[in-house]
Amino acid sequence: MLNRFFLVFLLILSLLFVQVAHAAEVVVYSARIEQLIKPMFDAFTEETGIKVKYTTDNEGALLARLQAEGKNTSADMLITVDAGNLWAAEQAGLLKPVKSEVLAHNIPMHLRDPNDQWFGLSVRARTLVYNPKKVKVSDLSTYEDLADVKWRNRLCLRSSKKVYNQSLVAMMIAEHGETETERIVKGWVSNLATDPLPDDTKALEYVAAGKCDVTLVNTYYFGRLMSKDPNLPLAVFWPNQQGSGVHVNISGVGITKYGRNEKAAIRLLEFLSSAKAQNLFADLNMEYPANPSIKPDAFVASWGDFKQNPMNLSKAGELQTTAVKLMDRAGYK
Ligand code: FE
């Protein structure tokens, strides 16, 4: 009899244990590739004992999957790039707000959602890169100035189909209004030395090869190219330093609305914003830590300090459709 009670007791105990063990994990859907996330997850597991399971795919596929899975999703956290994508996930009702003093302290206001549904964890700067053999630094000043006739046949741009340029133009609309932004974008288009290029790396290669003199790219593409060939005639310029600052975007995180491990997921999110994880998160992709108390990697720091545009990145999402239509009207392909 005693034995039977003991067995039942053991059974209940093991069921409880299984439940606790099940709770001690976080499931992540990530548009950032494995090499860029695994080191932080390993550090988190080591510190907390909480396991992190992850699936990586492109952002479109992950959003579609979250939407299709609805309440049955196993995902607790979404990691993706560009505020435009995080904003879209919020609009689709896939995320939930997180009130956290740690996050409010670690992540500057402009890099997180005003409704607390997403948080930037690394900063990507979309800036000017020029060929120092062909451009005098004193001729460079702002994004807007690239519309000036002095840049005729000297500008290369990545296609307007990529969210990076859509976000840049959306932020310009927020700052200047539609009419003025359309004038600027039309000016860019008339200054193009070649049709818009498929990616940032191509645009940099064109500048290095002398096919154009200046372009607009995220600095980590510059970093990747320069670490392969440090002698390329390419240099970074930080525009709008007297005015609104450099256009930045984020790679960031939201907690899913229907995830089952909310507590552990918030703990992971807070960990990712902390000093311990910020360098891992940013340095692996040559980005800037979102947490302003953390210094970037030395190679990245060697490109110089700059002032970021402090406007809240939710504008990039809100005005994305307007930006796409505007670029179309301006003939920016
Ligand atoms: Fe990129």
Residues whose N, C-alpha, C, O or C-beta is under 5 A from the ligand:
A	BS01	FE	none
